[in-house]
């Protein structure tokens, strides 16, 4: 029997993506993503924030390095992966990550401009042409299909 492993998140980046280059010139980007939900407790509105570890591979990671930065609102689709590793003391640890298949930048057209301090250019070629102040989005997808490094 087959199953479904699908994650959909909309949240804000907790920090700029960490970019690494592995053997074979494989690029990987990782960053925390915050999602929040509101609920009522004793007549007060309470916000609960959940943090998710996001990982992007190859071409998607390279696009993330150009367009994602701390605070950016993004829609992410992917799958859950749990892996093990040994820490510095030799203790086996487990971590669960969302391996992204694609992402969409969310917000106004002006939100798609790279921050001034990174030296990257605006995403003009991929930004839909809409008037200022109108909500829009930009989609990025991983099309490699090879997940042998997971």
N, C-alpha and C positions, 0 to 999 in steps of 0.2 A: 504494500500500500504506500502510496506517495503522500506527501504532506505539502503544506504551504508555509513558507517562511518569508513574510512580507512585513516591512516596517514603513510607516509614513509618519514623518515628524514635521512640524512647523515650529521654528524657534529662532533664537538669537545666538550667534557664536559667542562663546565665553572668552575666547582669545583668538589671535591670528593663527591660521593653520601652521603647524610645524611640518616642514617639507624635508623629506629625506630621499636620497638616491641610493638604491640598492644595486647589487650586482646585475649586470646586463642592462644598465641604465634604466631600471624600473623606478618610477617616481611614486612615492606614497605621501599622502597628506593626512594629518590627524589633528583633531581639535574637539573641544567640548562644545556641546549644544545644549542650551537651556530651554526647556518647555515649561510653561506655567499654566495652572488652572486655578480658578477662583471657586470658593464654596462658602456657605454661611455656617458659622459656628457661634452659638450663643448670641445670635442677632448681629454679629459682625461679619464683614466680608474678609475672608482670609485667603491669601495667595500661597499656593504650594508650588515650589519650583523643583523640577526633576532635571538632573544632568545626565547627558548621554555622550558616550565616547564615539565619535564618528571617524571612519577611515575611508579614504578615497585612493584608488590605485590608478597608475599609468596616466593616460590622457586626461581623465577626469581630475586627477590630482594636480596636473599642470594648470588646468583651467581654474581650479580652486585657488591655487597660489596667486593667480592674477586678479581674481574678482572677489574673493572672500576675505573678510577682515573682522576683527572684534566688533560685536554689536550688530552685525549685519543680519537682517531677517531673511530666512531661507526655508524653502520647502525641500525636504529630502526623502527619497524613496530608496530602500535598500533591504538588507536581510541581517538577521542577528547571527553573530558568530561568537562562540566562546572558545578561548584558547588558554593554554597553560604556559607558564614560564617559571623560571627560578629566579628569586630575588638575590640580592647581594649576599645574604646569609645562607643561600642554598635552599631556602624554603620554597616549596611548590606553591604558586599562586595561580588564581584563575581570574580572567577578566572577560567581560562580555562587551562586544562592540557592535555598532551598526556599520556594516560595509555598504557604502552607498553605491547605487546603480546609476542614479541621476540626481540632479538638484535643479531648483528653480529659484532665481533671485526674486524676492518679493519687495514691493514698495513702489514709490514714485520714480519716474524717469531720472530725477536728479540723484536718487539713491544708488544708481548704477555706476556713478562716477567713482573711480578709485580714489582712496584717500590721498591727499596732496603729498604726504611724506613717503609714499612707497615708490614714486617715480613711474608707476604704470599708467597707461592711458585709459581713457573712457571706453566702455564697451559699446561704442557707437554702432559697429557693424552688426551686433546681435541684439541691440535694443530696438524693440518695435517703435515705429514712428508715431507717437501720440503727443498731444499737446501737454505742456507743462502742468504739473499738479494732478494729472490723471493717473490712476493706478495702472500698472503694467507689470510684466514679468519677463524674465529671460530664462530659457531652458538650456540645460547642459546634460548630456547623456554619455555614459560609458558604452562604447560599441565594440570593444575588443573581444569580450566574451570569454577570454581565457582567465579562469580564476584559479589556476594551478598553484599560485603562491599563497593561497589562504590557508 
